[in-house]
Amino acid sequence: MHKRTLGANGPQVSVLGLGAMGMSDLYGPADDAESVATLHAAIDAGITLIDTGDFYGSGHNELLIRDALRQRNRDDVVISVKFGSRRTPDGAFQPAPVETDPVAVKDRLAYTLRRLGTDHVDIYRPSRLNPDVPIEDTVGAIAEMVQAGYVRHIGLSEVGAETLRRAAAVHPISDLQIEYSLLVRGVEQAILPAARELGTGITAYGVLARGLLSGHWTPERALSGNDFRGMVPRFQGDNLTANLALVEALRKVADTIGASVAQVAIAWVASRGADIVPLVGARNRVRLQESLAAADLVLSDHDLAAIEAAVPAGAAAGERYPAAQMALLDSER
Ligand SMILES: NC(=O)c1ccc[n+]([C@@H]2O[C@H](COP(=O)([O-])OP(=O)(O)OC[C@H]3O[C@@H](n4cnc5c(N)ncnc54)[C@H](OP(=O)(O)O)[C@@H]3O)[C@@H](O)[C@H]2O)c1
């Protein structure tokens, strides 16, 4: 699989990364054995970037990655870890703010290293901005961990251009992780130009809009009680109907290209620049195989025009997060 470099000084990674969140959390039941098999299949296919968060399944996701890496070479993989979000034992997210003060940075990193069974995290990043903790303090504390050898690179998640600039003034930021798909293009306005100016790459999440843009979503799909998508406006009622109509328009284009809807959606994100690495959220080997083919799918100018005519910028109905969570996104200010 071909490679891309995250930021001016960041690590080289495969053109597609694997996000492991859904293997522990938020998208309904998952199967640990299948999750490990999927991680193995991804690594064997050349995926070198694995994204997790210490709060995904309250540590379960990191333990799963440790289990998978026992049978692979840890140094073949770039592990990206988010921290800061807080949970309760029943899995609920605690109210904001996230925990990103310098003491928490070091404390949470210590637990993460133990759970992952490694002596360093390749990219460490706060999951959200805590408006009460200056970003300089959070990045400064991670920079100390870089100096000490526990972290290789510093990333950010869902922050806006101004926060990115302030952070990059303290330490180079390898990549900003942010939602980016045919349905979510806000990053293109101010954030992507700032990232390019600062030499920061983008790891794009939700490239399939959490499954909505995969070509496999149906209105009949039952969501279990802890499935986050049950709370997302974009998946509800008339919004869902309108969004699935966009997917059907995209399916017609995908058919002419000879690829699946998911492959076209992933390849479109990859086509936005060599500094962008799509994270795919495959939770099983079947979905993984489908998404891997997107790594080799080159879209012509004609294809890109047809894709963007089928799903024009701003066409999505409904917000990408529930209102309370939208309000916490520095990237949306
Ligand atoms: N920084 C942040 O704030 C943030 C937020 C969310 C996620 N992330 C990271 O980004 C990663 C990816 O996000 P995401 O899971 O929302 O992304 P996604 O790839 O947009 O959505 C994944 C969902 O799409 C479905 N799907 C259908 N066809 C697929 C295919 N061919 N390949 C992959 N998935 C397919 C899967 O559903 P089924 O398995 O049910 O079929 C899965 O639940 C996460 O794992 C996490 O590491 C970061």
The ligand as an ORCA input file, in Angstrom:
! r2SCAN-3c Opt
* xyz 0 1
  N     -11.344     12.553     16.569
  C     -12.614     12.273     16.703
  O     -13.379     13.074     17.257
  C     -13.152     10.989     16.172
  C     -14.523     10.764     16.165
  C     -14.988      9.569     15.636
  C     -14.108      8.632     15.131
  N     -12.773      8.865     15.170
  C     -11.804      7.864     14.676
  O     -12.030      7.629     13.305
  C     -12.254      6.241     13.084
  C     -13.219      6.064     11.953
  O     -14.448      6.716     12.277
  P     -15.819      6.061     11.985
  O     -15.798      4.674     12.502
  O     -16.901      6.952     12.373
  O     -15.740      6.036     10.395
  P     -16.555      5.549      9.199
  O     -15.612      4.719      8.400
  O     -17.188      6.732      8.590
  O     -17.764      4.655      9.719
  C     -17.569      3.345     10.155
  C     -18.892      2.619     10.054
  O     -19.196      2.453      8.664
  C     -19.691      1.162      8.427
  N     -19.177      0.630      7.148
  C     -19.912      0.201      6.123
  N     -19.143     -0.173      5.104
  C     -17.883     -0.005      5.488
  C     -16.631     -0.235      4.860
  N     -16.517     -0.723      3.625
  N     -15.518      0.047      5.550
  C     -15.595      0.553      6.787
  N     -16.762      0.781      7.447
  C     -17.894      0.501      6.780
  C     -19.262      0.324      9.602
  O     -20.449     -0.247     10.059
  P     -20.649     -1.770     10.394
  O     -19.410     -2.290     11.013
  O     -21.763     -1.745     11.358
  O     -21.002     -2.364      9.073
  C     -18.775      1.245     10.683
  O     -19.650      1.208     11.780
  C     -12.747      5.712     14.414
  O     -12.536      4.336     14.548
  C     -11.926      6.520     15.377
  O     -10.652      5.928     15.513
  C     -12.296     10.034     15.666
*
